[in-house]
Amino acid sequence: YRIEVTVEGPVVNGMVVDFDLLKTSLRDLLKGYDHKDLNTLIPYPSCENIATDLLANLKGRLPAGRLTVRVWEGEGKWAEAEG
């Protein structure tokens, strides 16, 4: 899988979100999925459900803003969740 995150919101102090905070938050979150049986984490681990789960967990780690999480399963195959 490949994960892509987009953040939208007002620019404050020259940025929407501190990139270091975004990168650190996403890396910490993904550690919980790395080398795990996704069936034990998500009842039905489709790309859509993985994207939704990542979005829900990432929202709690970042300041307010609109997030889009895209999960790539292969070339031209992806699902996204936004909120």
N, C-alpha and C positions, 0 to 999 in steps of 0.2 A: 504494500500500500504506500501511497504518497499522500501527504496531508498538506493542504493549502488553506491559509487563513487570511481573510480580508477584514479589515476593521474600518468602519465609517463613523464619522462623528465630527464635532466641531474641533477646529485647530486651537489648541491652548498651548501657549509658550512655544509656538512653532511646530507642534506635532499633534497628531490625533491620539497616538499612544506611544509611549517610550518603547522603541524597538527592543531594547534589552529586556524590558519587562515582558513583552510579548514572547520573545524567544525563550526566555527562562521559564515562563509559565507553561508554554507549549511543551518544552522538553521535559519538564517535571511531570506534566500530565501524561505524556506518552510513555514515560518509564513504567507506568502502571499497566500498559498494554503490551509492552515489549516482551517477547518470548513467552506469552501467555496463551492459553487456550481461550479464544474469544467467546466460546460458548459458555464459559464459566463467568464471564463478565457481563455479557449481553444475551438475553434470551434467544434472539434470532439475529446473529451478527451479519446482516446484509450491509452493503455500503451505506444505504440510507440510514439504517439504525446506528451504525458506527458514527456517521457524521452527526446525527442527532445527539448521541451520547457525549461525543467530544464537545459539541457546542454547549450542552448543559453544564459540563464540568469546567469548560474554559471561561464561561460567563462569570462564574464565581471568583475567578482569579484575576480578572481585569476590570479596570474602571468602566463606567457606563460607555456604551457605544454600540453600534450595530455590527454584529459579527456574522460572517459567512464562513462556514467550514466545508471544504470540498475534500472528499476522499476519493483518490484515484485508485482504481483496481487494475488498470492497464491502459495502454494507449487508446485514448478516446472513450474510455469507460470510467465514469465517475458519477457520484451523487453528492448533493450538497444540502446543508441545512442552514437556515439563516434566522436571525432573531436578535 
